[in-house]
Amino acid sequence: MELPRGLLLAVSDELDRAELAALKFLSRDHLLGRKLEAVRSPYDLFEALQESCLLEAGNLAFLRELLYHIGRIDLLVAHLGSSREQVERELRAPGGARVPPFRYLLFQLFEDVTEDELMSFKLLLVNELPKSKLTRETTMLDILIEMEKKGLLGKDNLSMLKSLCEKINISLWNRIEDGLKLFGQEEVLITEEQRGSTGCPGGHLVSSAAPGPLGSFNDSSQLLEAYKMTSRPRGVCLILNNHNFAKAREGVLEHKHLKDRNGTDVDAAALRNVFSKLHFRVEEYRDLTAEEIRETVNIFQSADHEDKDCFVCCILSHGKKGIIYGVDGQEVPIRELTTSFTAQNCISLAGKPKVFFIQACQGEAFHKGVAIETDSVEEDCSVERDARFQLDCIPAEADFLLGMATLQDYVSYRSPKEGTWYIQALCQHLEYSCPRGEDVLSILTAVNQEVSRKTCERDANKQMPQPSFTLRKRLIFPVN
């Protein structure tokens, strides 16, 4: 039984050329090359999928999966009567995902590559692919398809892709590698029972693992209710950025070691960029004394957050054992800052997530690496001795998340040119994973993994971030 032509036309009319290219790429493992080459419109693709028994009346799972992967949740809702959550549940079910893990990971690579990185791929492949396939209009999807056609890329042939990613941006390869480990590259053959009585000959290879975002938890935790996150702006992202500690050095002798925090402005810029994209109103305050930090926090504590869904505070400063320093060397307890936003002290944020990211050392001990973990090297590292973390820094009540740069008693690292390991990894993973609907705790797990891989070349020491939370729901920052 064929699908209603009107439904397919309605969906087709909403899709542009780039989205058609994405849909064709995701369908490559199910349609012969000639059929794909003949596709000129989304409707042509849908007809080809119907002929292959991948779309049929009463079974729109593959269409839902395709629209989900290209981010067209609006079409799921408007035309298929579905939702993001429904599709995610379907993909987690055994045999629910029809796009193989390898194909999905290549698609994520395409989505993640910047214009500059795309140009680098073209330059590095100039001797491997025809020049006619490496024009200004060539996309990353085009490159991946040509590499497959030339036998330069396949599920069991990743050496060239790895080499390219290592030369251009190692984080691209790390994400692919992490995804392959997560999925196990396992595929299963759909039986007649799994397909139902469709009358379609043969089976189709589909993934036995749900292609969730890289680093995500593929379990029942994704069924938890999520915090409401629909207001515009979502809320305030407050950045307290202390760089110049000259006032502290002019004071008592014990503060002579508080050097200027070169590189912190790179972190602040990254935080501004990513939280602006996540629809937060970003407000940055620089070089505050301890009293000015308290005054600033009191301003936002007293503000009306009633029409906002969240509050974020990012603290970049020196400190020690449960405190941060103002630029005058005076102390402010971390718990004093977080407790300012409890339901009792800030009623308009009651029941809403309060998120704190603190870039700070938590002591003076060094985390020695082992040989198996020396796969990422950072040069020109500056050791920060910023703050030591105690569990009582986070209020006992619900809805708080505290992300610390490193474990208790250990130092963290900062590059004067590139910023801190923790904040840079945090911003990159937020920007990469939030558009894919990944929750913040999963993102912080990926941040832990990336930072733990880094090694300061100068002293071979490492770093391990640590989140602490009392969240009751999934925390997701949508970009739409």
Order of alpha helices (4+ residues) and beta strands (2+ residues): alpha-alpha-alpha-alpha-alpha-alpha-alpha-alpha-alpha-alpha-alpha-alpha-beta-alpha-beta-beta-alpha-alpha-beta-alpha-beta-beta-beta-beta-alpha-beta-beta-beta-beta-beta-beta-beta-alpha-alpha-beta-beta-beta
